[in-house]
Amino acid sequence: MKRILSILSALLFILPLVYIPAQEAEAVSFPLKTTLYSESAVLINLDADMLIHEKNADAKQMPGPLVNIMTAVVVLEECSDFSEELTVDPAVYSSVYDTLRDNNRIDDLPSCDILDGDVLTVEDLLYCMMLTSSIEASNTLAFRFGESSVPAFVEKMNAKARELGMTSTNFTNPDGMFDPNQYTTARDMAILTRYALEVPKFESIAVTYSYTPVVPNPERHEHIDEWIWKHTNFMMDINNDTYYYMGAKGIKTGNLVDAGRNLVTLASRDGNNYLVILMKAPFNDAEGELKYYHIDDAMTLFDWAFNHFSYQVILADTAELGELPVSLAEGNDYVLARPNKEFSMLWYDEIDTSLIKKDRITWHKSSLRAPVKKGDVLGEVTLEYSGEELGTIELVAVSDVDRSKSKYNLEAVKKFPKSRWFKNALKISVILCLIYIVICIYAWIVYKSKAKPLKPIYAVPKMDKKKKKDSGSSRKDQ
């Protein structure tokens, strides 16, 4: 019985300390001193999967050819043979040309010199779409993987968006041409791009600067040696003295005259990898001159990230953050708590880490009973900066706290009158006493009843001495 009680007591002590891992924060929007031209922006460190700056990230914008990222994702996930050859059929995309002409938006039309009747592989078309935003490539792919229906393919795009949690996105076409009902946000595009980078083949296609089709189609292209598709992201062009950015890679541009310039791009330097989403940058400056403000913004954000962010220790594993009282302790009647591990994160060098709040502590119990072992989980601390959570770290005991035998025994004595065993024993004692009293009463009654004189009807009748004498005489005479 004692062993069972000991096990139950131990379980009651351990259960409140069971640790449930907490989710760490994924975003800390640090202030950027430079003003961005783009209406919406997101900057993410891919190594830490951490959003470090955002601007109007939830504002709905027209994505333009950025939708090709989703088109590529759906094709890549459904295609089983990337060498499959498809014939470019103008019937699939001629309506797009007609709409652009009717609405005087022919300037939105990208070009990659694909001609009607060209035969290209699925992989060729994916490269063409991602590098040049070709509507021929995107619609040919959509028709093939939409089971001969471009609208059916668009439904697959929207289903994938819902699956990924892109709650502010709606696709109406696979090419990104102007449609007021096609919209997304910088935050949703960040969700999509991070997912796409995990899809096999996507990144290798999206960050390629130039590509020559596998199927040359010489009968339609006289200068086949010149038929090379180049990425529309100028930051990858080493010969562009103005916009080349060392370490920049892909991913997609998306420009529409009426909707602004959009850009999704990567940059890597010194082992650090950043993703930038920019939406609705102006096409022209105040004088009406063409400008590539989306490229300027990308350079600004990358320079800021590479020059001012590094991993720093936010909370050392030796920091003592609090203490808990410990009853029945041998010696000190408290135990100190520290983080169970060092907490480091990407941090902006112009913000002192001392501004991070470390006082939001949640204890699993308000007090403890000895013994306490070093490393026992006592609670957790949530780190905060400017109202945003940086992470949650569990707190553990710094040292052992042994139990005092004398204190334990004294407590046992004090608690015994209140214990269940004592109460049960008291009840049994009272019951036994009552039984004893009843027995005593019964015995007394029996005793008293035996001590009473016999009633006359049960006794020998008394006779007068004279009658007795006469009776004796008469007996003699007889």
C-alpha positions, -999 to 999 in steps of 0.1 A, spaced: 0 0 0 28 24 9 45 17 -25 13 25 -44 8 57 -25 43 68 -33 38 61 -70 6 81 -70 22 110 -52 51 111 -77 27 111 -106 7 140 -91 40 159 -88 53 152 -123 21 157 -144 19 195 -139 55 198 -151 49 180 -185 62 204 -212 42 212 -243 64 230 -268 53 265 -277 53 279 -312 80 305 -318 71 337 -335 77 339 -373 76 377 -377 92 408 -362 87 438 -384 118 460 -379 116 497 -389 132 507 -422 145 542 -425 143 543 -463 109 549 -479 100 522 -504 83 531 -537 63 499 -538 29 500 -521 33 466 -506 64 448 -495 76 418 -475 112 408 -466 119 373 -453 150 356 -441 146 321 -455 172 305 -432 152 315 -401 119 315 -419 114 349 -404 96 379 -417 117 409 -407 99 437 -425 65 443 -441 46 472 -456 9 470 -464 14 432 -466 -23 425 -465 -34 451 -491 -50 435 -521 -30 440 -553 -32 428 -589 -4 403 -592 2 404 -630 25 376 -642 34 367 -606 5 343 -610 29 322 -631 44 310 -598 11 292 -590 8 280 -626 42 265 -624 34 248 -590 3 231 -603 21 219 -635 51 207 -615 30 187 -591 8 171 -618 33 164 -645 49 130 -647 69 135 -679 86 168 -684 99 158 -718 63 155 -732 60 176 -763 32 200 -767 22 219 -798 15 256 -793 -21 262 -806 -32 298 -810 -68 288 -803 -58 284 -767 -46 319 -762 -59 340 -791 -87 354 -768 -60 369 -745 -45 388 -775 -80 400 -785 -87 413 -750 -54 431 -748 -60 448 -781 -96 457 -773 -86 473 -740 -55 491 -754 -32 470 -731 -10 456 -758 20 471 -739 14 444 -712 21 416 -737 54 399 -730 73 383 -759 95 353 -762 93 346 -799 71 315 -796 53 310 -829 20 293 -836 27 256 -842 60 254 -823 65 221 -806 81 224 -771 85 202 -741 66 208 -709 100 217 -694 107 242 -722 74 259 -716 80 261 -679 113 279 -684 97 302 -710 69 311 -687 90 317 -656 117 337 -674 97 357 -699 60 356 -687 50 342 -721 12 339 -723 16 313 -750 36 291 -726 13 296 -696 -19 290 -715 -5 260 -734 5 245 -700 -29 254 -685 -48 238 -714 -28 206 -711 -30 202 -673 -65 215 -671 -77 185 -691 -82 207 -723 -98 235 -703 -80 266 -691 -108 276 -667 -105 241 -652 -68 247 -646 -76 281 -629 -99 262 -605 -69 240 -596 -49 272 -590 -75 285 -566 -79 251 -549 -41 251 -542 -43 287 -529 -70 276 -504 -49 246 -494 -19 269 -487 -40 293 -467 -38 322 -492 -70 337 -478 -68 370 -498 -61 356 -532 -83 349 -563 -70 337 -596 -89 342 -629 -62 333 -655 -29 315 -656 -10 342 -675 -14 372 -652 -30 396 -677 -52 424 -665 -84 413 -647 -98 434 -618 -111 402 -602 -76 387 -600 -59 398 -568 -36 387 -541 -14 403 -513 23 404 -506 18 382 -476 -1 356 -497 26 357 -524 52 351 -497 33 320 -486 31 307 -522 67 314 -530 80 297 -499 59 267 -507 70 268 -544 107 268 -534 101 233 -518 85 219 -550 111 198 -570 125 216 -601 108 250 -593 138 268 -579 162 255 -606 138 269 -632 129 301 -615 165 312 -608 179 304 -643 191 335 -661 190 322 -697 176 291 -714 177 276 -749 147 253 -758 154 216 -761 132 215 -792 147 241 -816 119 242 -843 144 253 -871 117 254 -897 100 283 -879 131 300 -864 158 309 -889 183 322 -863 180 293 -839 213 302 -822 197 335 -811 165 318 -797 175 322 -761 151 331 -733 165 355 -706 150 363 -672 133 396 -670 148 403 -636 176 428 -645 193 421 -611 207 389 -626 222 405 -657 260 409 -650 262 433 -680 236 457 -665 258 483 -647 227 500 -631 207 471 -618 229 441 -615 230 429 -579 255 403 -568 237 373 -553 203 381 -568 184 351 -582 150 351 -602 122 345 -593 95 363 -611 86 398 -624 50 408 -630 44 441 -647 11 456 -658 8 492 -669 -24 498 -650 -13 478 -619 23 487 -614 55 467 -613 57 436 -592 88 415 -582 95 383 -563 132 377 -560 159 360 -539 194 371 -529 221 352 -511 253 364 -495 277 350 -469 254 321 -462 223 343 -457 193 340 -479 165 365 -483 132 366 -502 116 399 -512 80 404 -524 73 438 -539 39 449 -554 26 479 -572 57 500 -577 52 530 -601 61 526 -638 71 563 -642 87 590 -621 71 625 -616 84 636 -650 68 606 -668 101 588 -673 102 550 -671 116 538 -638 123 504 -623 114 513 -588 107 476 -579 144 469 -586 154 499 -565 133 487 -536 147 452 -538 182 465 -537 173 487 -507 159 458 -488 187 434 -496 214 460 -487 196 467 -454 193 430 -446 228 420 -454 244 450 -437 224 453 -405 211 418 -396 230 390 -379 224 362 -354 226 374 -318 222 357 -284 189 371 -271 188 350 -239 217 330 -225 211 296 -210 229 309 -178 205 337 -172 186 334 -138 151 347 -145 133 339 -113 128 316 -83 101 294 -68 96 286 -31 103 250 -22 88 235 9 105 207 30 138 218 16 172 209 32 189 243 33 176 270 9 138 270 7 138 281 -30 151 271 -64 164 294 -92 152 290 -128 171 295 -160 164 289 -197 168 252 -208 188 264 -238 203 295 -254 180 315 -275 195 332 -306 178 349 -335 183 372 -364 185 407 -350 187 443 -362 220 458 -351 205 492 -345 182 479 -318 196 471 -284 187 436 -273 182 449 -238 149 464 -250 136 429 -253 112 421 -225 121 389 -205 96 393 -176 66 375 -190 71 343 -170 45 315 -166 51 291 -138 36 256 -140 31 257 -102 32 286 -77 54 266 -53 72 232 -52 79 204 -27 113 190 -23 130 171 -37 136 191 -69 161 179 -95 184 201 -116 168 205 -150 132 199 -138 109 221 -160 94 248 -138 77 271 -164 83 292 -195 93 327 -204 80 345 -235 103 371 -251 87 402 -265 98 432 -285 75 461 -293 44 440 -286 55 411 -308 64 377 -295 99 366 -304 97 331 -289 89 310 -258 116 291 -239 110 267 -210 126 274 -176 143 247 -156 157 243 -121 193 255 -118 202 230 -91 190 201 -69 170 208 -38 171 179 -14 143 170 10 147 175 48 138 143 67 130 162 98 108 187 80 91 159 61 84 139 93 72 170 112 48 178 83 36 143 83 27 145 120 10 178 115 -10 166 85 -20 133 100 -50 147 119 -63 160 86 -55 129 66 -80 105 52 -65 77 72 -69 96 104 -105 105 95 -113 69 87 -96 57 119 -116 82 139 -148 71 123 -140 35 130 -131 44 166 -164 62 171 -183 33 157 -164 8 179 -170 30 209 -207 32 201 -208 -6 197 -190 -10 230 -214 14 248 -244 -5 234 -229 -38 246 -223 -23 280 -258 -11 283 -271 -44 272 -249 -63 297 -261 -40 325 -297 -46 316 -291 -83 317 -273 -81 350 -300 -60 366 -327 -84 353 -310 -114 370 -306 -96 403 -344 -90 409 -364 -111 436 -388 -138 424 -424 -129 422 -447 -147 448 -463 -170 422 -429 -186 417 -421 -189 455 -429 -216 482 -459 -202 503 -451 -195 540 -470 -212 568 -479 -201 604 -459 -220 630 -492 -230 647 -507 -244 615 -474 -262 608 -474 -277 643 -511 -288 641 -504 -303 607 -475 -323 621 -495 -336 649 -523 -348 627 -498 -366 606 -485 -384 637 -521 -395 648 -526 -410 615 
